[in-house]
Amino acid sequence: MRQAVWFSVGATKPMRVRVLYHDHCFDGAASAAFFSRFLEATFYPDAEFSFTGLAHKASQIFEDHLFDGDENAIVDFKYAPHPRLTWWFDHHQSAFLAPEDEEHFRRDASGKKMYDPRFPSCTRFIATATREKWGFQAPDLDELVHWADVIDGAQYPDARTAVELREPATQLTLVIESAKRPGIVERIIRWMRRLPLAEIMAQAEIQQLYAPLHELHLRSIDIIRRRAVQKDSVVFFDLVEDQLDSYNKFIPYYLFPNSVYTVSVSTSSFRTKVSVGSNPWAPEPPRHNLATLCERYGGGGHARVGAISFDLDAVEAARRAAAEIVEVLRRN
């Protein structure tokens, strides 16, 4: 049943809403865009929205300053048992940092914190939950929801579609995942709230960012081709020396179509990362739950894709973990 719009007689300041989302992730940005449209239409038509990206770190801390809104939401990211968190939507298997966080979530009676790992994207989960509980629908965002499913759920028809970037959605994903310009993902979120993806890609600012990122994308294909080694059904590569902190996760399957799993090590400005994935078009179905495997090392994710964050200077520890994971995947 649709709730009535809340307002305060005589209020002089608009409602301030802080939306925390999974940064540099198409589904994270799309989730923030869809959720804010829902909240604006259903509860706070004059709200002022602020968007803040969150990145997984070896020591995840939700600091007080993150929750500075009158309403505070987290979408497509781990749960925070913070007293000022009012909304939460997530679909990752590894959604809780600790068992007590999950218990805190289970005790919540607000009806505004929701979790369901069965959904391929958090955007689809938010769209479904808000329609069923509050009657909210936004047909103009159907394209956004569809591509969030395709991109986050690895539902591309083939590796070429994922890697050759011929669709506006796949091109925009490259910008979201790789652009370093401050505030650019927030700008994209604000555009996602109203514009089709092709119109967002046509923005002059996005085109200027995309051209060099596409060149880097093409170079990353060559780098991974040189670095990668396939052992049985597992492809492994180490990008630490190349300082390539992000890459299209479908490149290994584009280059090694008969592989089942991929494991890689990379570094960024704030962490060393082990990425573990499975080939959506593999000749045989994956048998491992990769989130469960990554949880052994303090990471997590989904059944088909996971990651582990290490401190920036813990490269050797990350390499040891990656080597162990490769052997586990090879044995099976």
C-alpha positions, 0 to 999 in steps of 0.5 A: 500500500502506498504511503502518504507523503510526509511533510512538516507544517512550517518547516523551513529546511528540506529533508536532507538524505544521505545515500551511501552506495557501492562506489565504482560499480554500475549496480551501486550507482543504479541502486542509488539512482533508483532508491533516491527516485523512490524516496523522493516520489513516495516520502520526501518530494523536496528532499536534498540528496547527497551521494557518497561512494563506499569501497571495501577495505581490509578494515571496514569502518562506518564512521559517524560523519557518513550518517549526517542526513535526516535520513541515511541509506546504504544500498548495494553495500554491507550492513552498518549497525549505526543508530542513524542508518534508516534504510538499507538494501543489499543482495550480496551473500557477504552482507554482514561484517560480523554475526552481531551485525546480522543479529542487529539487522534481524532485530530491526522493526522499521521495515526499511532495511531489506536483504535478499541475496537471490537477486542478480542486482541490488537495483532489481531488488530495490525496484521489486521491494518498493513496488511490492511494499509501497506501490512505487513504479518508475517505467522510465527506469526499466532500462536502468534496472535491466542493465543492472541485472545484465552487468552485475548478474553477468547476464551478457549473451557472450564475452564479446558483448561484455568486453567490446563495449558496443552498448551505452550501458557497457561504455558507461560501466567503464567510466563508472568503474575506472574514472578518477575524476572527483564527483563523476560517479555522483554526477552519473547517479543524478543523470541516471535518475532521469535520463536514458543511458545513451543520453548520459553517454552523449554528455560531453564530460562523459565522452571526454572521460571515455576516450582515454579510458577505452584506450586503457581498456584495450591496453588492459586486454593486452596486459592480461593476455601477457600476464595470464596463465591457465592451469587446468580450468583456472586462469591466474594473473598478477597485475601488481607490477603493472599498476592496473587497479581495475579491469573489465572482469570478463576479459579473462573469459574473452581470452580463455573461453574454456576456463571456468575460474579466474583469480587475480591480484592487483593494487589500488591507492588504498588496498591490495585486492584478490579478485575471484570470478567464474566464467558465465559461459564456461564449458562446465558449471562452476562447483564452488561458492566463491563468496564462501571461499573468499570469506575464509580470508575476510572477503566475500561477494556472490556465489559466482564472483568474490573478492578479498581486500588486504592492506596496501602493503600486504601484497605478499599475503594477498599473493599467498591467498591467491595461490591457495585459492587457485589450488582449491579451484584446480583440485575440483 
